[in-house]
Structure formats: structure tokens, C-alpha cells
């Protein structure tokens, strides 16, 4: 898994992130969830490229453990990108303000 943090003080616009993804040959789609929405553990048969546009979301990787044995997690805020390899088990929990993301499969 790779996480690319947004470093600009100016928050990204959805269209700018969409254009960035399209320039990489991806076909992104947008999705949103209400606060505290939870996704159970699942996998995808493709590499998942995801940008957080608004709000926040936490992804947990239950099969990847830290030195203390706890599941690895990553918090995404606006502009942050996560690239998740195919077949990587993950769950997700939407933050208190809800979330909007852009996502695209990379096969």
C-alpha cells in the first residue's frame, strides 16, 4: 500500500483531482458516505487508486500488523491518495463529517 499526502495549504477541488487521475490514464468515479458509515473487510481483484476529496476516512488493513500486533490503518484527509494493491484485505470507517472520494481501478 502507498499513501501520498496532500501538502498544499489550499484544499483540492474534485475536478482537479479527477483531471490528475485522468492524466494517469484512470477513469475515476465519485462516491460519498454519511458520517460513521462502515465497510466490512473485503478485497478487490484490481489495484485501487483513491483520493479523498472532502471529509475523512480510515482504512484498516487487518492482515498487516505493526510491531505490537495491531492491525495497520491509514487515515485519509482531503487531497490524500491511497494506492491499494489488488487482493489486499481492508475495511473502512467514514469520519464524523462524512466523506467524498474519487476512486479508479488500475488493472
N, C-alpha and C positions, 0 to 999 in steps of 0.2 A: 504494500500500500504506500502511496505517496500523497503527501499533503503539501499544497502550495498556498502559503498565507498571503492575504491581500495586504500590501504595505503602504498604500496611498491613504492619506487622510481623507480624501474625497471618496465617498461610497460609490460603488459601481452602479451603473444603470443596467437593467436587464438586457436592453438592446446591445449595449457594448459587450457584455459577456457572451451573448448569442453570436455576435459578429466574430468575436475571438474564437469561439468554438467552431464556427463555420469555416474560418480561415484554416483550421486544422483538419478540415475535411469531415467534420462531425455534423450530424443532423440533430440538434438539441430540441427537446420539448420541455415545457414548463409544467411544474406541479406545485401544489400548495397543500398544507395541512393546518388544521386548527391547533391551538396550544395543547401540549401534553399528549398529542397523538403518538401511539406506539406501534412500531412494526416489529413483528416477531422475527426470530432468526430465520434467515433464508440465504440463498445463493443465486447467482446469475451465471449463465453459460457464456458471458461476454465480459470484457473489461468495461467497467462503469466509470465514466467521467462525469463528475457532478460539481457544479458551482452553487454555493449558497448565494441567493440574491438578496433576500430580506429575512430578518428573524434569525433563528439559530436552530441547530440540530446536533444531536450527539449520536455518533455511530459507535457501537460496541462490537468488537471482534472476539467472540467467546473462545475461539480456538487459538488465539495468540495471547500469550501470558507474559506479564512482566516478571522481574526477579522475585517478587513476593508471591507470585502465583495468581495475581488478579488479572481479569480479562483486560485487554488493551481497549482503550476508547479514544476517540478523537472528536473534539468539539469544533463545529464549523460556524463561522460568523459571515456576514456579508462580504462577498468577494473571494472567500476561501474556496479552494478547489481540492477535491479528493479524487484520486485515481485508484480504483479498487480492482485488483486482478480478478479475472474470471474464477468462479468456483470458491471465492472467499466467503465464508460464513459471516454474516453480520446482522445486527438488529439496529433499530434507530428509535430515538425518542425526540420529539419535537419540543423546542423550548417554550417558555411561558408566553411569548409573543406570537407564536405560530411560525411558519416558515414558508418561503417560496424558493424553489430550486430550479436550476436548469440541469438537465441530465441528457446524456447521449451514450449509446453503446459504441464501443470500438471493438470490432471483430477482427 
